[in-house]
Amino acid sequence: MGYLAPEYITMGRFTEKSDIYAFGVIVLQVLSGKTAIGGSIRTAFQSFKFDDCIDTNLKGRYSNSEASILTKLGMQCIHESPDERPNMVDVIQELSVFLAHS
């Protein structure tokens, strides 16, 4: 159920915000190198404890500031409440700023 937004699972409601949720899951999967984002990984992301959640294959070779930006975006996208998730225009804008500073 990893890509399915909570509101789809509970009410069968699928919206643009459901896609945003799925995008956030993918962002966090890429950062962590894991296929499931839950439990301790989610907690580590929420606490920005990168040593506990970033893909160990990177062996510390990543930018903390970039990981922080992507983590924040991913966590916003997987917010429990659809109203609290960004829309796709906001996601694209955030990614554009991220790419400009990379």
N, C-alpha and C positions, 0 to 999 in steps of 0.2 A: 504494500500500500504506500510505499515511500513517496511516490510522486503525486498522489491524490491529496487534494486539499481537504482539511477536516470537514468543511461544510458540504463537500461532495459526499463524503463517507456517511455523514449523519443525516443530511437532508436531500441528497441527490441533486443538489444545486451546483451547476457548473457555469462559471463566468470567466471574464478576462483575469480576475484576481486568482482564479484557480490555476491559470497558466503561470501567473507570477509566482505562485507557491511552488509549482513544479520547477520553474527556473531557479528559484532559490535553493531547492534541494540539489539541483545539478551543480550550482556554484559551490556549495559546501562539500559535495562529493568530490569535485575536482581538487579542492583545497586539501581534503583529508585523505584522498586516495581510497576511500571506503565506499561501498555500495549502499550502506544503510547509515542514515544520520539519525541517531536517537541516543537516549540515555547519556552515558558519560561523554560521548563526542559532542552532543548538543550542549551539554553543560560547559564543556571546555571552550566551545565557540562563544557561548554567552559570556564567559569570563575572560575571553581573549587570551586564554592560556595556550598559546600556539605550540609549545612543546608537547602538549597532550593531544592536539587535534590535527596539526598539519602533517601531511604525508611524510612518513619517516624516510622514504626513498630520497627526499630532497636533502636530507642530512644537513639541515640548517642553512642551505643555500637558497634563501629567498629573502625578500625585503619585508621586514616587519610592518612597515607603513603600508605597503601594497596588500599584504595579507590582512591587515586591519581594515582597509577600505572594502575589500571583497567580502570579508567576514561580516562587516556591518551591513552591506548590501544583501548578502544571503540571508542574514537573520531578519532583516526587515521584510524580505520576500516570504519568509515562512512564518510570519506572525500568525498567531491563532485566529485573529479577527481579520477578515477580508478588508474591512474598512481601514485598517491600520497598515495594510500592504501598499507599497508604491504602485503607481500605474506604469505601463510599459514606457511611456514618454519619460517619466522620471528615471526609470532604470537605464534607458539609453543615454540620458543626459549624464547620469552618474558614471556610466562606463566610458563615455566620451571624455569626461574630466580625468578619470583614472588613466586612460590611454595617453592623454596629453602630458601627464606627469610621469609616465613610465620611462 
